């Protein structure tokens, strides 16, 4: 394999640039050419790319986001348009020419993104465009890897913000409920809460959550009651301020009718908790600040290890693979297997997080 491409797809995350840099350096070391594809699969569809060299990417590893930009490519999610879009992407790769006008087909692809990006890579591989994927998402919701690129940076950012929010909660004897990103994966919520000593509520605690629409009245009562009980126990132990972290899968993601799973979202939840506890309660949504910022050393190193391995796999004519971190070692496995592994959050860590809160003693 002489020429490959690299793209970043889905939500941005810190460390994507470090992965790009490592892939470019690894390709150069093997005498391979590599093209940076703009805006994810959209750029593949539009043939929007340029050749990358070590000189062009030497300082990008310290930046947040992705210099290649990213987008969600809707035709890959639409069964009626998917086949045509895949054909166009592959046709563009085969017709690629270098700066001198010589034929230089893109023969393989490194894809950095989440599981939705993996599905696109799987479809391209089936049509003879070999792909290797890197798990890049702050949510840490890809089951096949212990950690995703971007997760460590985001976790540290959330912890720092929760520490700051706790200052205001203490100053005003308030409860502040904080919505944390992650959708239906509670990793960020749980571990930031564990680090900050906050109450946490994550989907993995066994809530019966609908795909669309609002939670049942029974589940809402259970949800409210769990938070209120924790605050009551902490009050009884002498605590006067409280911070509660809630995974955004409950309060942040709206369905097509604008409804969150928790009826009314964060503001409604704050009002309800104030009614139940008598503690002045505010809602705070951390938002996209969680996804930005310079990547941590851990994320830069993980991204570099994964980016270099992806290029090595393509150079060895291996494809349809996902590069993963398992037990402290970087390895890889098939995309099909990766997509079918169930995501779990440690029951032991859920229990540990509860034991480290003020209301537990």
C-alpha positions as a Markdown table, in Angstrom:
| # | Residue | x | y | z |
|---|---|---|---|---|
| 1 | Unk | 0.0 | 0.0 | 0.0 |
| 2 | Unk | 1.6 | 3.3 | -1.1 |
| 3 | Unk | -1.0 | 6.0 | -0.4 |
| 4 | Unk | -3.6 | 6.3 | 2.4 |
| 5 | Unk | -6.0 | 8.9 | 3.7 |
| 6 | Unk | -7.0 | 9.9 | 7.2 |
| 7 | Unk | -10.2 | 11.6 | 8.4 |
| 8 | Unk | -11.9 | 12.6 | 11.6 |
| 9 | Unk | -15.6 | 11.9 | 11.9 |
| 10 | Unk | -18.5 | 12.6 | 14.3 |
| 11 | Unk | -17.9 | 14.8 | 17.3 |
| 12 | Unk | -14.5 | 16.4 | 17.8 |
| 13 | Unk | -12.4 | 15.5 | 20.8 |
| 14 | Unk | -9.0 | 16.4 | 22.2 |
| 15 | Unk | -6.3 | 14.1 | 20.8 |
| 16 | Unk | -7.5 | 13.8 | 17.3 |
| 17 | Unk | -4.7 | 16.1 | 16.1 |
| 18 | Unk | -2.1 | 13.9 | 17.9 |
| 19 | Unk | -3.5 | 10.9 | 16.1 |
| 20 | Unk | -3.3 | 12.7 | 12.8 |
| 21 | Unk | 0.3 | 13.7 | 13.5 |
| 22 | Unk | 1.4 | 10.2 | 14.5 |
| 23 | Unk | -0.2 | 8.7 | 11.4 |
| 24 | Unk | 1.6 | 11.2 | 9.1 |
| 25 | Unk | 5.0 | 10.5 | 10.8 |
| 26 | Unk | 4.4 | 6.7 | 10.7 |
| 27 | Unk | 3.4 | 6.9 | 7.0 |
| 28 | Unk | 6.5 | 9.0 | 6.1 |
| 29 | Unk | 8.7 | 6.5 | 7.9 |
| 30 | Unk | 7.4 | 3.7 | 5.7 |
| 31 | Unk | 7.7 | 5.7 | 2.5 |
| 32 | Unk | 3.9 | 6.0 | 2.2 |
| 33 | Unk | 2.0 | 9.1 | 1.2 |
| 34 | Unk | -1.0 | 10.2 | 3.3 |
| 35 | Unk | -3.8 | 12.6 | 2.5 |
| 36 | Unk | -5.8 | 14.6 | 5.1 |
| 37 | Unk | -9.5 | 14.4 | 4.3 |
| 38 | Unk | -11.6 | 17.4 | 5.3 |
| 39 | Unk | -14.9 | 17.2 | 7.2 |
| 40 | Unk | -15.0 | 13.5 | 7.7 |
| 41 | Unk | -16.9 | 11.3 | 5.1 |
| 42 | Unk | -18.2 | 14.5 | 3.5 |
| 43 | Unk | -14.7 | 15.3 | 2.4 |
| 44 | Unk | -14.3 | 11.8 | 1.0 |
| 45 | Unk | -17.5 | 12.2 | -0.9 |
| 46 | Unk | -16.4 | 15.6 | -2.3 |
| 47 | Unk | -12.7 | 14.6 | -2.8 |
| 48 | Unk | -11.7 | 17.5 | -0.5 |
| 49 | Unk | -8.2 | 16.5 | 0.7 |
| 50 | Unk | -4.6 | 17.5 | 0.6 |
| 51 | Unk | -1.4 | 15.6 | 1.0 |
| 52 | Unk | 0.1 | 15.8 | 4.5 |
| 53 | Unk | 3.8 | 15.8 | 5.5 |
| 54 | Unk | 5.6 | 15.8 | 8.8 |
| 55 | Unk | 6.4 | 19.5 | 8.3 |
| 56 | Unk | 2.7 | 20.4 | 7.9 |
| 57 | Unk | 1.6 | 18.6 | 11.1 |
| 58 | Unk | 4.6 | 18.9 | 13.4 |
| 59 | Unk | 2.9 | 21.2 | 15.9 |
| 60 | Unk | -0.8 | 20.2 | 15.8 |
| 61 | Unk | -0.6 | 17.6 | 18.6 |
| 62 | Unk | -1.0 | 20.2 | 21.3 |
| 63 | Unk | -4.2 | 21.7 | 19.9 |
| 64 | Unk | -7.7 | 20.7 | 20.7 |
| 65 | Unk | -10.4 | 19.8 | 18.2 |
| 66 | Unk | -9.3 | 18.5 | 14.7 |
| 67 | Unk | -7.4 | 20.4 | 12.1 |
| 68 | Unk | -9.1 | 18.3 | 9.5 |
| 69 | Unk | -12.5 | 19.4 | 10.8 |
| 70 | Unk | -15.3 | 17.0 | 11.2 |
| 71 | Unk | -19.0 | 16.5 | 10.2 |
| 72 | Unk | -21.8 | 14.0 | 10.4 |
| 73 | Unk | -22.3 | 12.6 | 6.9 |
| 74 | Unk | -26.1 | 12.0 | 6.6 |
| 75 | Unk | -26.0 | 9.9 | 3.4 |
| 76 | Unk | -24.2 | 7.1 | 5.4 |
| 77 | Unk | -27.2 | 7.0 | 7.8 |
| 78 | Unk | -29.8 | 6.9 | 5.0 |
| 79 | Unk | -30.3 | 3.4 | 3.5 |
| 80 | Unk | -31.7 | 4.9 | 0.3 |
| 81 | Unk | -28.5 | 7.0 | -0.3 |
| 82 | Unk | -25.8 | 4.9 | 1.4 |
| 83 | Unk | -24.9 | 2.7 | -1.6 |
| 84 | Unk | -24.5 | 5.7 | -4.0 |
| 85 | Unk | -22.5 | 7.6 | -1.4 |
| 86 | Unk | -20.1 | 4.7 | -0.9 |
| 87 | Unk | -19.6 | 4.3 | -4.6 |
| 88 | Unk | -18.8 | 8.0 | -5.0 |
| 89 | Unk | -16.3 | 7.9 | -2.1 |
| 90 | Unk | -14.5 | 5.0 | -3.5 |
| 91 | Unk | -14.5 | 6.4 | -7.0 |
| 92 | Unk | -12.9 | 9.6 | -5.8 |
| 93 | Unk | -10.2 | 7.6 | -4.0 |
| 94 | Unk | -9.3 | 5.7 | -7.1 |
| 95 | Unk | -9.2 | 8.8 | -9.3 |
| 96 | Unk | -6.9 | 10.7 | -7.0 |
| 97 | Unk | -3.9 | 12.4 | -8.5 |
| 98 | Unk | -0.9 | 14.0 | -6.9 |
| 99 | Unk | 0.2 | 17.6 | -7.1 |
| 100 | Unk | 2.0 | 16.9 | -10.4 |
| 101 | Unk | -1.1 | 15.3 | -12.0 |
| 102 | Unk | 0.1 | 11.7 | -11.7 |
| 103 | Unk | -2.3 | 8.9 | -10.8 |
| 104 | Unk | -2.0 | 8.4 | -7.0 |
| 105 | Unk | -5.1 | 6.4 | -5.8 |
| 106 | Unk | -5.9 | 6.4 | -2.1 |
| 107 | Unk | -5.7 | 2.7 | -1.2 |
| 108 | Unk | -6.6 | 2.7 | 2.5 |
| 109 | Unk | -8.1 | 4.9 | 5.1 |
| 110 | Unk | -7.6 | 5.7 | 8.8 |
| 111 | Unk | -10.9 | 6.8 | 10.4 |
| 112 | Unk | -10.9 | 8.5 | 13.8 |
| 113 | Unk | -14.3 | 8.7 | 15.5 |
| 114 | Unk | -17.0 | 6.9 | 17.3 |
| 115 | Unk | -19.1 | 3.8 | 16.5 |
| 116 | Unk | -21.1 | 5.6 | 13.9 |
| 117 | Unk | -17.8 | 6.3 | 12.1 |
| 118 | Unk | -16.9 | 2.7 | 12.4 |
| 119 | Unk | -20.0 | 1.6 | 10.6 |
| 120 | Unk | -19.1 | 3.8 | 7.6 |
| 121 | Unk | -15.6 | 2.3 | 7.6 |
| 122 | Unk | -17.1 | -1.2 | 7.7 |
| 123 | Unk | -19.2 | -0.4 | 4.6 |
| 124 | Unk | -16.2 | 1.1 | 2.7 |
| 125 | Unk | -14.0 | -1.9 | 3.6 |
| 126 | Unk | -16.7 | -4.3 | 2.2 |
| 127 | Unk | -16.4 | -2.4 | -1.1 |
| 128 | Unk | -12.6 | -2.8 | -1.2 |
| 129 | Unk | -11.4 | 0.4 | 0.4 |
| 130 | Unk | -9.5 | -1.0 | 3.4 |
| 131 | Unk | -10.1 | 0.9 | 6.7 |
| 132 | Unk | -8.6 | 1.0 | 10.2 |
| 133 | Unk | -10.5 | 2.9 | 12.9 |
| 134 | Unk | -9.3 | 4.7 | 16.0 |
| 135 | Unk | -11.8 | 5.3 | 18.8 |
| 136 | Unk | -12.0 | 9.1 | 19.3 |
| 137 | Unk | -14.8 | 10.4 | 21.5 |
| 138 | Unk | -15.0 | 12.1 | 24.9 |
| 139 | Unk | -17.9 | 9.8 | 25.9 |
| 140 | Unk | -15.8 | 6.7 | 26.3 |
| 141 | Unk | -18.8 | 4.7 | 25.0 |
| 142 | Unk | -16.9 | 2.3 | 22.7 |
| 143 | Unk | -17.1 | -1.1 | 24.5 |
| 144 | Unk | -14.1 | -2.7 | 22.8 |
| 145 | Unk | -11.5 | -0.3 | 24.3 |
| 146 | Unk | -10.8 | 0.6 | 27.9 |
| 147 | Unk | -10.4 | 4.2 | 27.0 |
| 148 | Unk | -11.1 | 6.4 | 23.9 |
| 149 | Unk | -9.0 | 9.3 | 22.6 |
| 150 | Unk | -10.3 | 12.5 | 24.2 |
| 151 | Unk | -11.8 | 10.9 | 27.3 |
| 152 | Unk | -9.0 | 11.6 | 29.7 |
| 153 | Unk | -8.8 | 15.3 | 28.8 |
| 154 | Unk | -12.6 | 15.7 | 29.1 |
| 155 | Unk | -12.7 | 13.9 | 32.4 |
| 156 | Unk | -10.1 | 16.2 | 33.9 |
| 157 | Unk | -12.0 | 19.2 | 32.5 |
| 158 | Unk | -15.3 | 18.1 | 34.0 |
| 159 | Unk | -13.7 | 17.4 | 37.4 |
| 160 | Unk | -12.1 | 20.9 | 37.4 |
| 161 | Unk | -15.4 | 22.6 | 36.5 |
| 162 | Unk | -17.3 | 20.6 | 39.2 |
| 163 | Unk | -14.7 | 21.6 | 41.8 |
| 164 | Unk | -15.3 | 25.3 | 40.8 |
| 165 | Unk | -19.1 | 24.8 | 40.9 |
| 166 | Unk | -18.8 | 23.3 | 44.4 |
| 167 | Unk | -17.2 | 26.6 | 45.5 |
| 168 | Unk | -20.4 | 28.5 | 44.7 |
| 169 | Unk | -22.6 | 25.8 | 46.1 |
| 170 | Unk | -20.7 | 26.0 | 49.4 |
| 171 | Unk | -20.9 | 29.8 | 49.4 |
| 172 | Unk | -24.7 | 29.9 | 49.1 |
| 173 | Unk | -25.7 | 26.6 | 50.9 |
| 174 | Unk | -27.1 | 25.4 | 47.6 |
| 175 | Unk | -27.6 | 22.3 | 45.6 |
| 176 | Unk | -26.3 | 22.6 | 42.1 |
| 177 | Unk | -27.3 | 19.9 | 39.6 |
| 178 | Unk | -24.8 | 19.6 | 36.7 |
| 179 | Unk | -25.5 | 18.0 | 33.4 |
| 180 | Unk | -22.5 | 16.1 | 32.0 |
| 181 | Unk | -21.9 | 14.9 | 28.4 |
| 182 | Unk | -21.8 | 11.3 | 27.5 |
| 183 | Unk | -25.4 | 10.7 | 26.3 |
| 184 | Unk | -26.3 | 7.1 | 27.5 |
| 185 | Unk | -22.8 | 6.3 | 28.7 |
| 186 | Unk | -22.2 | 7.4 | 32.3 |
| 187 | Unk | -18.4 | 7.2 | 32.4 |
| 188 | Unk | -17.8 | 11.0 | 32.5 |
| 189 | Unk | -20.5 | 11.5 | 35.1 |
| 190 | Unk | -19.5 | 8.6 | 37.3 |
| 191 | Unk | -15.8 | 9.1 | 37.4 |
| 192 | Unk | -15.9 | 12.9 | 37.6 |
| 193 | Unk | -18.4 | 12.6 | 40.5 |
| 194 | Unk | -16.1 | 10.0 | 42.1 |
| 195 | Unk | -13.1 | 12.4 | 41.8 |
| 196 | Unk | -15.1 | 15.4 | 43.1 |
| 197 | Unk | -17.1 | 13.6 | 45.8 |
| 198 | Unk | -20.4 | 14.5 | 44.2 |
| 199 | Unk | -23.7 | 12.6 | 43.9 |
| 200 | Unk | -24.0 | 10.9 | 40.5 |
| 201 | Unk | -26.9 | 9.6 | 38.5 |
| 202 | Unk | -26.0 | 7.4 | 35.4 |
| 203 | Unk | -28.2 | 5.3 | 33.1 |
| 204 | Unk | -26.2 | 2.2 | 34.0 |
| 205 | Unk | -27.8 | 2.2 | 37.5 |
| 206 | Unk | -30.7 | 0.3 | 35.9 |
| 207 | Unk | -33.2 | 3.0 | 34.9 |
| 208 | Unk | -35.8 | 1.9 | 32.3 |
| 209 | Unk | -35.2 | 4.6 | 29.8 |
| 210 | Unk | -37.2 | 4.9 | 26.5 |
| 211 | Unk | -35.6 | 5.3 | 23.1 |
| 212 | Unk | -37.8 | 8.3 | 22.5 |
| 213 | Unk | -40.1 | 10.3 | 24.7 |
| 214 | Unk | -40.3 | 10.8 | 28.4 |
| 215 | Unk | -39.6 | 8.5 | 31.3 |
| 216 | Unk | -42.6 | 6.9 | 33.0 |
| 217 | Unk | -44.0 | 8.5 | 36.1 |
| 218 | Unk | -42.6 | 5.6 | 38.2 |
| 219 | Unk | -39.1 | 6.1 | 36.9 |
| 220 | Unk | -39.3 | 9.8 | 37.4 |
| 221 | Unk | -40.3 | 9.3 | 41.0 |
| 222 | Unk | -37.4 | 6.8 | 41.5 |
| 223 | Unk | -35.0 | 9.2 | 39.9 |
| 224 | Unk | -36.1 | 12.2 | 42.0 |
| 225 | Unk | -36.3 | 10.1 | 45.1 |
| 226 | Unk | -32.7 | 8.8 | 44.8 |
| 227 | Unk | -31.3 | 12.3 | 44.5 |
| 228 | Unk | -33.5 | 13.7 | 47.3 |
| 229 | Unk | -32.6 | 10.8 | 49.6 |
| 230 | Unk | -28.9 | 11.4 | 49.1 |
| 231 | Unk | -29.3 | 15.1 | 49.9 |
| 232 | Unk | -31.4 | 14.3 | 53.0 |
| 233 | Unk | -28.7 | 11.9 | 54.2 |
| 234 | Unk | -26.0 | 14.5 | 53.7 |
| 235 | Unk | -28.0 | 17.1 | 55.4 |
| 236 | Unk | -28.5 | 14.8 | 58.4 |
| 237 | Unk | -24.7 | 14.3 | 58.5 |
| 238 | Unk | -24.2 | 18.1 | 58.6 |
| 239 | Unk | -23.6 | 19.0 | 55.0 |
| 240 | Unk | -25.1 | 22.3 | 53.8 |
| 241 | Unk | -24.2 | 22.3 | 50.1 |
| 242 | Unk | -24.5 | 19.6 | 47.4 |
| 243 | Unk | -23.4 | 18.9 | 43.9 |
| 244 | Unk | -25.3 | 16.3 | 41.8 |
| 245 | Unk | -23.9 | 15.1 | 38.4 |
| 246 | Unk | -26.5 | 13.8 | 35.9 |
| 247 | Unk | -25.6 | 12.1 | 32.7 |
| 248 | Unk | -27.1 | 14.0 | 29.7 |
| 249 | Unk | -29.0 | 10.9 | 28.5 |
| 250 | Unk | -31.6 | 11.8 | 31.1 |
| 251 | Unk | -31.9 | 15.6 | 30.6 |
| 252 | Unk | -30.0 | 16.8 | 27.6 |
| 253 | Unk | -30.9 | 14.8 | 24.5 |
| 254 | Unk | -34.2 | 15.7 | 22.9 |
| 255 | Unk | -36.3 | 13.6 | 20.6 |
| 256 | Unk | -37.9 | 14.8 | 17.4 |
| 257 | Unk | -40.7 | 16.4 | 19.4 |
| 258 | Unk | -38.3 | 18.3 | 21.7 |
| 259 | Unk | -38.8 | 16.1 | 24.7 |
| 260 | Unk | -36.1 | 15.0 | 27.1 |
| 261 | Unk | -36.3 | 11.7 | 28.9 |
| 262 | Unk | -36.6 | 13.5 | 32.2 |
| 263 | Unk | -39.8 | 15.6 | 31.6 |
| 264 | Unk | -38.8 | 19.3 | 31.3 |
| 265 | Unk | -35.1 | 18.7 | 31.4 |
| 266 | Unk | -32.6 | 20.2 | 33.8 |
| 267 | Unk | -34.7 | 23.2 | 35.0 |
| 268 | Unk | -37.6 | 21.0 | 35.8 |
| 269 | Unk | -35.3 | 18.6 | 37.7 |
| 270 | Unk | -33.8 | 21.5 | 39.8 |
| 271 | Unk | -37.3 | 22.7 | 40.7 |
| 272 | Unk | -38.4 | 19.3 | 41.7 |
| 273 | Unk | -35.4 | 18.6 | 43.9 |
| 274 | Unk | -35.8 | 22.0 | 45.6 |
| 275 | Unk | -39.4 | 21.0 | 46.4 |
| 276 | Unk | -38.5 | 17.7 | 47.8 |
| 277 | Unk | -35.5 | 18.8 | 49.9 |
| 278 | Unk | -36.2 | 22.4 | 50.8 |
| 279 | Unk | -32.6 | 23.2 | 49.6 |
| 280 | Unk | -32.3 | 26.1 | 47.1 |
| 281 | Unk | -31.3 | 24.3 | 43.9 |
| 282 | Unk | -29.9 | 25.5 | 40.6 |
| 283 | Unk | -29.2 | 23.7 | 37.3 |
| 284 | Unk | -26.0 | 24.0 | 35.3 |
| 285 | Unk | -25.3 | 22.5 | 31.8 |
| 286 | Unk | -21.6 | 22.3 | 31.2 |
| 287 | Unk | -22.1 | 22.0 | 27.4 |
| 288 | Unk | -19.4 | 22.0 | 24.7 |
| 289 | Unk | -16.7 | 23.4 | 26.8 |
| 290 | Unk | -16.2 | 19.8 | 27.8 |
| 291 | Unk | -15.1 | 18.8 | 24.3 |
| 292 | Unk | -12.5 | 21.5 | 23.7 |
| 293 | Unk | -9.1 | 22.4 | 25.1 |
| 294 | Unk | -5.5 | 21.1 | 24.8 |
| 295 | Unk | -5.3 | 17.3 | 25.1 |
| 296 | Unk | -3.8 | 15.9 | 28.2 |
| 297 | Unk | -0.4 | 14.1 | 28.0 |
| 298 | Unk | -2.3 | 10.8 | 28.4 |
| 299 | Unk | -4.5 | 11.5 | 25.4 |
| 300 | Unk | -1.6 | 12.6 | 23.3 |
| 301 | Unk | 0.3 | 9.5 | 24.0 |
| 302 | Unk | -2.7 | 7.2 | 23.4 |
| 303 | Unk | -3.5 | 8.9 | 20.2 |
| 304 | Unk | 0.1 | 8.6 | 19.0 |
| 305 | Unk | 0.2 | 4.9 | 19.8 |
| 306 | Unk | -3.1 | 4.3 | 18.0 |
| 307 | Unk | -2.3 | 6.4 | 15.0 |
| 308 | Unk | 1.0 | 4.7 | 14.4 |
| 309 | Unk | -0.5 | 1.2 | 14.8 |
| 310 | Unk | -3.3 | 2.1 | 12.3 |
| 311 | Unk | -0.7 | 3.0 | 9.6 |
| 312 | Unk | 1.2 | -0.2 | 10.4 |
| 313 | Unk | -1.9 | -2.3 | 9.9 |
| 314 | Unk | -2.7 | -0.8 | 6.6 |
| 315 | Unk | 0.9 | -1.1 | 5.5 |
| 316 | Unk | 0.6 | -4.8 | 6.3 |
| 317 | Unk | -2.6 | -5.0 | 4.2 |
| 318 | Unk | -4.7 | -5.6 | 7.3 |
| 319 | Unk | -8.1 | -3.8 | 7.3 |
| 320 | Unk | -11.6 | -3.8 | 8.9 |
| 321 | Unk | -9.8 | -3.3 | 12.2 |
| 322 | Unk | -10.3 | -1.1 | 15.3 |
| 323 | Unk | -7.2 | -0.1 | 17.3 |
| 324 | Unk | -8.0 | -0.4 | 21.0 |
| 325 | Unk | -6.5 | -0.1 | 24.5 |
| 326 | Unk | -6.9 | -3.2 | 26.6 |
| 327 | Unk | -5.2 | -3.9 | 29.9 |
| 328 | Unk | -2.7 | -1.0 | 29.3 |
| 329 | Unk | -1.6 | -2.4 | 25.9 |
| 330 | Unk | -2.6 | -1.1 | 22.5 |
| 331 | Unk | -3.9 | -3.8 | 20.2 |
| 332 | Unk | -6.6 | -4.2 | 17.6 |
| 333 | Unk | -9.7 | -6.3 | 16.7 |
| 334 | Unk | -12.3 | -6.6 | 13.9 |
| 335 | Unk | -14.8 | -3.8 | 13.4 |
| 336 | Unk | -17.7 | -6.3 | 13.3 |
| 337 | Unk | -16.8 | -7.6 | 16.7 |
| 338 | Unk | -16.2 | -4.1 | 18.0 |
| 339 | Unk | -19.6 | -3.0 | 17.0 |
| 340 | Unk | -21.4 | -5.8 | 18.7 |
| 341 | Unk | -19.7 | -5.6 | 22.1 |
| 342 | Unk | -22.1 | -4.3 | 24.8 |
| 343 | Unk | -21.0 | -1.2 | 26.7 |
| 344 | Unk | -20.8 | -1.7 | 30.5 |
| 345 | Unk | -20.0 | 0.4 | 33.4 |
| 346 | Unk | -18.4 | -1.2 | 36.4 |
| 347 | Unk | -20.9 | -2.1 | 39.1 |
| 348 | Unk | -18.1 | -2.0 | 41.6 |
| 349 | Unk | -17.2 | 1.5 | 40.6 |
| 350 | Unk | -20.8 | 2.6 | 40.8 |
| 351 | Unk | -20.9 | 1.3 | 44.3 |
| 352 | Unk | -17.5 | 2.9 | 45.1 |
| 353 | Unk | -18.6 | 6.3 | 43.9 |
| 354 | Unk | -21.6 | 6.1 | 46.3 |
| 355 | Unk | -19.4 | 5.1 | 49.2 |
| 356 | Unk | -17.1 | 8.1 | 48.7 |
| 357 | Unk | -19.8 | 10.7 | 49.1 |
| 358 | Unk | -20.5 | 12.7 | 52.2 |
| 359 | Unk | -24.0 | 11.2 | 52.5 |
| 360 | Unk | -22.5 | 7.7 | 52.9 |
| 361 | Unk | -20.9 | 8.2 | 56.3 |
